[in-house]
Amino acid sequence: MRTKKKVSEDEAGQVGVLIIGYVLLALLVITVVTAASSVYLAHKKLLSAADGAALAAADTFSLSQVQGAAAGTGAAPAAVLDSGAVTAAVERYLADSGAGERISALGIAAETGTTDGRTARVVLSGVVHPPIVNFLVPDGIPISAESDARARLTR
């Protein structure tokens, strides 16, 4: 025959403390995962906007002859980009696509333009305000994304 042990008063309520601890730990994990997911998704939105802007900017090329080719030799034309035209195309694309409404504090970095005259480089920046932990980072978390697109003529 079994006898029931009496629970001493020292052990009473120990399970309640464990449950409260596990609930707090679960809430902390949920908060961190939610904040990290928010930053990740905002970065993907910013990267998508940078990709589209780079493609639009690469289409602003003008034609010129291949460097080093003599005049009248029938050299194939080459696509040439201008940094000012690239920046203007990026601004136009962002305004037309409404990216500023989806991404907080959207900005075009000074690196946007072209360095070699053939590749459009777009660098965008923004700010993410993660849910729940927004009071810990009231200014938000700054993010940036860069994308390159090359203007190329093919036959």
C-alpha positions as CSV (number, residue, x, y, z in Angstrom):
1,M,0.0,0.0,0.0
2,R,1.3,3.4,-1.0
3,T,1.3,6.3,1.2
4,K,1.2,9.8,0.0
5,K,4.1,12.1,0.9
6,K,3.2,15.3,2.4
7,V,4.7,18.3,0.6
8,S,6.6,20.4,3.0
9,E,5.8,24.1,3.2
10,D,9.3,24.8,1.8
11,E,8.5,23.1,-1.5
12,A,5.0,24.6,-2.0
13,G,4.7,26.9,-5.0
14,Q,8.0,25.9,-6.7
15,V,6.2,24.9,-9.9
16,G,4.5,28.3,-10.2
17,V,7.9,30.0,-10.1
18,L,9.2,27.7,-12.9
19,I,6.1,28.4,-15.0
20,I,6.5,32.1,-14.6
21,G,10.2,31.8,-15.6
22,Y,9.4,29.8,-18.7
23,V,6.6,32.2,-19.8
24,L,9.0,35.1,-19.4
25,L,11.7,33.3,-21.4
26,A,9.2,32.5,-24.1
27,L,8.0,36.1,-24.3
28,L,11.6,37.3,-24.6
29,V,12.4,34.8,-27.4
30,I,9.2,35.9,-29.2
31,T,10.2,39.6,-28.9
32,V,13.7,39.0,-30.2
33,V,12.5,36.9,-33.1
34,T,9.8,39.5,-34.0
35,A,12.3,42.4,-33.9
36,A,14.9,40.5,-36.0
37,S,12.3,39.5,-38.5
38,S,11.1,43.1,-38.8
39,V,14.7,44.2,-39.5
40,Y,15.2,41.4,-42.0
41,L,12.0,42.1,-43.9
42,A,12.7,45.9,-44.0
43,H,16.1,45.2,-45.4
44,K,14.7,43.0,-48.1
45,K,12.2,45.8,-49.1
46,L,15.1,48.3,-49.2
47,L,17.2,45.9,-51.3
48,S,14.3,45.3,-53.7
49,A,13.9,49.1,-54.1
50,A,17.7,49.4,-54.7
51,D,17.5,46.7,-57.4
52,G,14.7,48.3,-59.2
53,A,16.3,51.7,-59.0
54,A,19.6,50.3,-60.4
55,L,17.8,48.7,-63.3
56,A,16.0,52.0,-64.1
57,A,19.2,53.9,-63.8
58,A,21.1,51.6,-66.1
59,D,18.5,52.4,-68.8
60,T,19.5,56.0,-68.8
61,F,22.6,55.4,-70.9
62,S,23.7,57.4,-73.9
63,L,25.6,56.0,-76.9
64,S,29.2,56.7,-77.7
65,Q,31.9,55.1,-79.8
66,V,34.2,52.5,-78.3
67,Q,37.2,54.3,-76.8
68,G,40.4,53.8,-78.8
69,A,38.5,53.2,-82.1
70,A,39.4,55.4,-85.0
71,A,36.6,57.5,-86.5
72,G,35.0,55.9,-89.5
73,T,36.1,52.4,-88.8
74,G,32.6,51.2,-88.0
75,A,33.3,50.5,-84.3
76,A,30.3,49.4,-82.4
77,P,28.7,52.0,-80.1
78,A,29.0,51.6,-76.3
79,A,26.6,52.5,-73.5
80,V,27.8,55.3,-71.3
81,L,26.2,56.4,-68.1
82,D,26.3,59.8,-66.4
83,S,26.3,60.0,-62.5
84,G,23.8,62.9,-62.6
85,A,21.4,60.9,-64.8
86,V,21.8,57.9,-62.6
87,T,20.9,59.8,-59.5
88,A,17.9,61.5,-61.2
89,A,16.7,58.1,-62.5
90,V,16.9,56.7,-59.0
91,E,14.9,59.6,-57.5
92,R,12.3,59.3,-60.2
93,Y,12.0,55.5,-59.7
94,L,11.6,55.8,-55.9
95,A,9.0,58.5,-56.3
96,D,7.0,56.5,-59.0
97,S,7.2,53.2,-57.0
98,G,6.1,54.7,-53.7
99,A,9.1,53.2,-51.9
100,G,9.2,56.2,-49.5
101,E,5.8,55.1,-48.1
102,R,7.0,51.5,-47.4
103,I,10.5,52.4,-46.0
104,S,10.9,54.8,-43.2
105,A,13.5,57.7,-43.7
106,L,14.4,56.5,-47.2
107,G,17.5,58.2,-48.5
108,I,19.9,58.1,-51.4
109,A,23.5,57.9,-50.3
110,A,26.2,59.9,-51.9
111,E,27.8,56.8,-53.4
112,T,24.9,56.5,-55.9
113,G,26.1,57.1,-59.4
114,T,28.6,55.5,-61.7
115,T,32.3,55.1,-61.4
116,D,33.2,53.5,-64.7
117,G,30.6,55.0,-66.9
118,R,28.9,51.6,-67.5
119,T,27.7,50.4,-64.2
120,A,24.9,52.2,-62.2
121,R,25.5,51.9,-58.5
122,V,22.6,52.6,-56.1
123,V,23.1,52.9,-52.4
124,L,19.9,53.5,-50.3
125,S,19.4,53.9,-46.6
126,G,16.5,53.7,-44.3
127,V,15.4,53.2,-40.7
128,V,13.5,50.2,-39.2
129,H,11.3,50.7,-36.1
130,P,10.9,47.1,-34.8
131,P,7.6,46.3,-33.0
132,I,7.5,45.7,-29.2
133,V,11.1,46.9,-28.5
134,N,10.7,50.3,-30.2
135,F,11.0,52.0,-26.8
136,L,14.5,50.6,-26.5
137,V,15.6,52.1,-29.9
138,P,13.4,55.2,-30.3
139,D,15.4,56.4,-33.3
140,G,15.1,53.1,-35.0
141,I,17.8,50.8,-36.5
142,P,19.5,52.2,-39.6
143,I,19.8,49.9,-42.6
144,S,21.3,50.2,-46.0
145,A,21.3,48.3,-49.3
146,E,23.3,48.6,-52.4
147,S,22.8,47.3,-55.9
148,D,24.6,47.5,-59.2
149,A,23.3,47.2,-62.8
150,R,25.4,47.3,-65.9
151,A,24.3,49.1,-69.1
152,R,25.2,46.8,-72.0
153,L,24.4,46.8,-75.7
154,T,23.9,43.5,-77.4
155,R,23.1,42.5,-81.0
